[in-house]
């Protein structure tokens, strides 16, 4: 996923911390009621939650998952994943680091 929230204020921001041609590391912040709009992951990736919280994942087929995040407990997803990620009704920012294998 490309870190670009400059086109509109979606309540989310991505900060690329490293891109060395092998890995891309992006720190994502989703403010309360913010969203990372629908996107497709070109690469396999690992998510490292920085907070313990819940975020809503809406898949491209319309299904929804409440993702329970636990700070420091990582998970992985395959290339081709397509979804929107949001923090509906949150009281604090949802923060995670995404590591893509390019």
N, C-alpha and C positions, 0 to 999 in steps of 0.2 A: 504494500500500500504506500502511496506517496504521501509525504507529510506536507500538506498544503491547505491551510485553513484561511488563507488570505482573501479568497474570493468573497466570502460571506462569513459573518460571525455566527458560527453554528454552536458555540459554547464548548468547542474542543480545540485543542492545539497540539501539534506534533513537532517535536524538536529532534532533528537527526543529530545524534551524538557521535556516530561513527559510520563511515561508508568507505570500506577499503577494497571493494570489488569482490570480496568473498562474503562478508557479512554487512548488513545494514542494521544499526541499532537506533531505534527511535523511542523517545520518551513521550507518551501520550497522556494528556490531562483532559478529562471530561468534567466540566463544571456541572453543578446541579441543574437538571433539566436540559443539559447539553447533549449533543449527538455528534458522532462521527458518521457522516452520511454513507449511504450504500456504496460499497466498494468491493472489488475483487482482488484477492491476494495472488500475485503472480508466482510467489515463492512459498515453500514450506517455511513455517515460522514458529517461534517459541514466544510465549507471553510470560513475563515475570511480574506479577502484581506487586505494587509497592504499598498497597493498603488492603485491609480486610473490609470488604464491602460487596454490594451486589450491583451488577449492571445488566441491562436488558439487551439481548442480541436478537435482532430480527433478520432471519435468513431470506435469501432472494425468493424462496418459494412461499414466503409469508408466515412460516412457522416462527415461533418465538421461544427463546430460552432465557431463563433467569440464571445468569452465571454468577455463582457464589465464589468470590475471590478471597483468597487467604494470602496475606502479605508473605512474599518469599516462596510460595508454593507454585511452581511453574507448570504450564501445560503447553501442548503443541497442537497445531492444526496443519492440514495438508495444503499444498498449493491448490488454487482454484476455489478456495472458500470465498463465498460472496455473502456479505451481510452489512447491516447497520448496527452500530453499538451506541447505547445511550445510557444516561443516568437520570431516569425520570423520578422526580420527587426526592432526589438525593438531598442530604443535608451537608455533604462535604464533597470535595473533588474525588473522582475515581482516577487513580494514577497507575499506569503500568508501563513496563518497558517491553517493546516488541523487537525480537531479534530474527531477522530474515536471513536465510542462507541463500545467497545469490547464485 
